[in-house]
């Protein structure tokens, strides 16, 4: 019997786990390769106080910026 303070383990699970997906992070890294992944960078580390940081990928330049509401936007 659950009391109001109990944690619902099914509700607390990662959605990727409950869907049976091997993907554990947005970057698409599989759980078995977690030890070989590069450490995550914070948005503060990437932006370093700037409003936009340019990222070059496959010959295209993108702008990564943080909104006033704390969301990240990547535009081409």
C-alpha positions as CSV (number, residue, x, y, z in Angstrom):
1,X,0.0,0.0,0.0
2,X,1.4,3.4,-1.0
3,X,1.3,6.4,1.2
4,X,1.3,10.0,-0.1
5,X,5.0,10.3,0.5
6,X,5.9,7.2,-1.5
7,X,7.7,7.6,-4.9
8,X,5.9,6.1,-7.8
9,X,8.8,4.2,-9.3
10,X,7.1,3.7,-12.7
11,X,6.4,7.5,-13.0
12,X,9.9,8.4,-11.9
13,X,11.6,6.3,-14.6
14,X,13.3,7.8,-17.6
15,X,10.8,7.8,-20.6
16,X,13.5,6.2,-22.8
17,X,13.8,3.3,-20.4
18,X,10.1,2.7,-20.2
19,X,9.7,2.8,-23.9
20,X,12.4,0.0,-24.2
21,X,14.7,2.3,-26.0
22,X,18.5,1.9,-25.5
23,X,19.0,5.7,-25.9
24,X,19.6,7.4,-22.6
25,X,20.5,11.0,-23.5
26,X,19.4,13.5,-26.1
27,X,22.8,13.1,-27.9
28,X,21.8,9.6,-28.8
29,X,24.6,7.9,-26.9
30,X,23.7,4.3,-26.0
31,X,24.0,3.2,-22.3
32,X,26.7,0.7,-23.0
33,X,28.9,3.5,-24.4
34,X,28.3,5.9,-21.5
35,X,31.9,5.5,-20.1
36,X,33.5,6.5,-23.4
37,X,31.3,9.7,-23.9
38,X,32.9,13.1,-23.6
39,X,31.7,15.0,-20.5
40,X,28.7,17.3,-21.0
41,X,29.2,21.0,-21.4
42,X,27.0,23.6,-19.8
43,X,25.4,26.3,-21.9
44,X,27.3,28.8,-19.8
45,X,30.6,27.1,-20.9
46,X,29.5,27.3,-24.6
47,X,28.1,30.8,-24.6
48,X,30.6,32.4,-22.2
49,X,28.4,35.5,-21.7
50,X,27.8,36.0,-25.4
51,X,24.3,36.2,-26.9
52,X,25.2,33.8,-29.7
53,X,28.0,31.3,-30.4
54,X,28.6,30.1,-33.9
55,X,28.9,26.4,-34.6
56,X,30.2,25.1,-37.9
57,X,28.8,21.7,-39.0
58,X,29.2,20.0,-42.4
59,X,30.0,23.3,-44.1
60,X,27.1,25.2,-42.6
61,X,27.3,27.8,-39.8
62,X,24.7,27.8,-37.0
63,X,23.9,30.2,-34.2
64,X,23.3,28.8,-30.7
65,X,21.6,31.3,-28.4
66,X,19.9,31.3,-25.0
67,X,16.5,33.0,-24.7
68,X,15.4,35.2,-21.8
69,X,13.2,32.3,-20.7
70,X,16.3,30.0,-20.4
71,X,15.7,27.9,-23.5
72,X,18.3,27.2,-26.2
73,X,17.7,27.9,-29.9
74,X,19.9,26.7,-32.7
75,X,19.3,28.5,-36.0
76,X,21.0,28.3,-39.4
